[in-house]
Amino acid sequence: MSYEQKFLAARKKYLDAVASLKPSGIFDAFVKEERTKILAKTMDDVNGKGYDVMAPAHVAYDTYYKTYHGKIGTQIEKEKVDKGKLKGPLAAYLASMKEISNAFLKDCATKKKAEDEQAKAPPKAGAVDAKAAGANAAAAAANKRNIGLVSAEFKKRREKHLEVAGAVDRKAQESRGQITPLHEALQKGVTTSRNYVMTGNLRGAAGLKIAGLGQLNKIKATSLATKNFYDTSLSPFFAERNMTGKELAGKMGIDIPEEYQGALKAACMKHSAIFTKATALTASAKRLNEECASLVGDAESLLEQITDIADGKDQGKIFLDGATKAAQRISGIVTSAMADAEKLDTGTLVRITGAVQVLTAGQPLDQIESQQGIVNNLTPFLQTTLVECQKAATTARQLLDAELKKIPGEFKAGPPGEALAAVTGDLVKLETLNAKVARLTIAIVQKAQPFL
């Protein structure tokens, strides 16, 4: 049985022993964290490869399993179930991990003894050069294996980020879909309330106030739940956004020599497309969350208008206040999207165009590698960011049209309509810039396609 299998068996035995206690999900996550398993597998991978490779693997495992045990013990103190029953089987689990460490230490000692005896033997003719070549080959093979281990773990973390980002985006889309009909009902409620008051149906107008409050509360609750899900789900991955292979290797207790850092970086860069997809989904979810928050503010304004109309307040002032608040919210959406679209126009597109020109011209290898990275990373970023800018413009247009639609004709040409005029102009500028960037994007992506 391999060291990894022995560790997994010991972990399963501990989890089975405490399963009936039903500890928290956080406790379960602490026990199931992967680093100790990875370090055990590393010992399997390097076993018999040479003492100089085996010894660091043992030190990494021996040091960390004790830390791992301490983390579990700390979490036990925070559990609400019987702490004594959680601690009882933990001692056996610790003993099993120590046995694994001692067994591999024995393997290390055996290998060291064999190497020492071999070193004492008089070398045969040509044996010195062969031994040096063999040692170099063994070291290269060991570093290649270690790079593979780090790369695999890097990919695994990026894939988990992508999985969570997808779930967060789906939740945001679902919430946006739930809020839309509630928001539309409040928009219609403004017109209906005005009609009720004009026909003397004050009871109907009062009923709209009660219904509107219920709709607003649902919108608030849905928006808050979505934001909380976004924050709690993605926060563990924010710290790893700029993670490098070198940093991850350090966390895994794997030493990659300086001359192999380039190969390690290249191996991890192969997974950049996964991160790009996760970033795009995160940006989409963030935009949807911001839209939901904006709709909360709009819904509050709509309910205020319904209430004021039902209470017989000055309708000219009611619609002016509503238009002013709507203009502020729409302006926030447009301004943010405009900033992103301008960066695409004057920055991202320029960099991709330059990189494609270098790749097409067949420049020196060192230049080609850096420009290839620009094409690989910025092209998906360009496409996803453009989509977000277009969606933001669509949302702003829908909110603007809905606001204009509910303003009565006699007020539309006055101050309420004027309050929306400036943001209308800004929105047109955004739509125009989005169209320009879209045309340029189609052209440059076609040129970049052979290099992607």
Stockholm file with secondary structure:
# STOCKHOLM 1.0

chainA/1-452         MSYEQKFLAARKKYLDAVASLKPSGIFDAFVKEERTKILAKTMDDVNGKGYDVMAPAHVAYDTYYKTYHGKIGTQIEKEKVDKGKLKGPLAAYLASMKEISNAFLKDCATKKKAEDEQAKAPPKAGAVDAKAAGANAAAAAANKRNIGLVSAEFKKRREKHLEVAGAVDRKAQESRGQITPLHEALQKGVTTSRNYVMTGNLRGAAGLKIAGLGQLNKIKATSLATKNFYDTSLSPFFAERNMTGKELAGKMGIDIPEEYQGALKAACMKHSAIFTKATALTASAKRLNEECASLVGDAESLLEQITDIADGKDQGKIFLDGATKAAQRISGIVTSAMADAEKLDTGTLVRITGAVQVLTAGQPLDQIESQQGIVNNLTPFLQTTLVECQKAATTARQLLDAELKKIPGEFKAGPPGEALAAVTGDLVKLETLNAKVARLTIAIVQKAQPFL
#=GR chainA/1-452 SS CCHHHHHHHHHHHHHHHHGGGCCCHHHHHHHHCSHHHHHHHHHHHHTTSCHHHHHHHHHHHHHHHHHHHHHHHHHHTTCSSCHHHHHHHHHHHHHHHHHHHHHHHHHHHHHHHHHHHHHHSCCCTTHHHHHHHHHHHHHHHHHHHHHHHHHHHHHHHHHHHHHHHHHHHHHHHHHHHHHHHHHHHHHHHHHHHHHHHHTTCHHHHHHHHHHHHHHHHHHHHHHHHHHHHHHHHHHHHHTTTTCCHHHHHHHTTCCCCGGGHHHHHHHHHTTHHHHHHHHHHHHHHHHHHHHHHHHHHHHHHHHHHHHHHHTTCCHHHHHHHHHHHHHHHHHHHHHHHHHHHHHIIIIIHHHHHHHHHHHHHTCCHHHHHHHHHHHHHHHHHHHHHHHHHHHHHHHHHHHHHHHHHHSCHHHHTSHHHHHHHHHHHHHHHHHHHHHHHHHHHHHHHHHHGGGC
#=GC SS_cons         CCHHHHHHHHHHHHHHHHGGGCCCHHHHHHHHCSHHHHHHHHHHHHTTSCHHHHHHHHHHHHHHHHHHHHHHHHHHTTCSSCHHHHHHHHHHHHHHHHHHHHHHHHHHHHHHHHHHHHHHSCCCTTHHHHHHHHHHHHHHHHHHHHHHHHHHHHHHHHHHHHHHHHHHHHHHHHHHHHHHHHHHHHHHHHHHHHHHHHTTCHHHHHHHHHHHHHHHHHHHHHHHHHHHHHHHHHHHHHTTTTCCHHHHHHHTTCCCCGGGHHHHHHHHHTTHHHHHHHHHHHHHHHHHHHHHHHHHHHHHHHHHHHHHHHTTCCHHHHHHHHHHHHHHHHHHHHHHHHHHHHHIIIIIHHHHHHHHHHHHHTCCHHHHHHHHHHHHHHHHHHHHHHHHHHHHHHHHHHHHHHHHHHSCHHHHTSHHHHHHHHHHHHHHHHHHHHHHHHHHHHHHHHHHGGGC
//
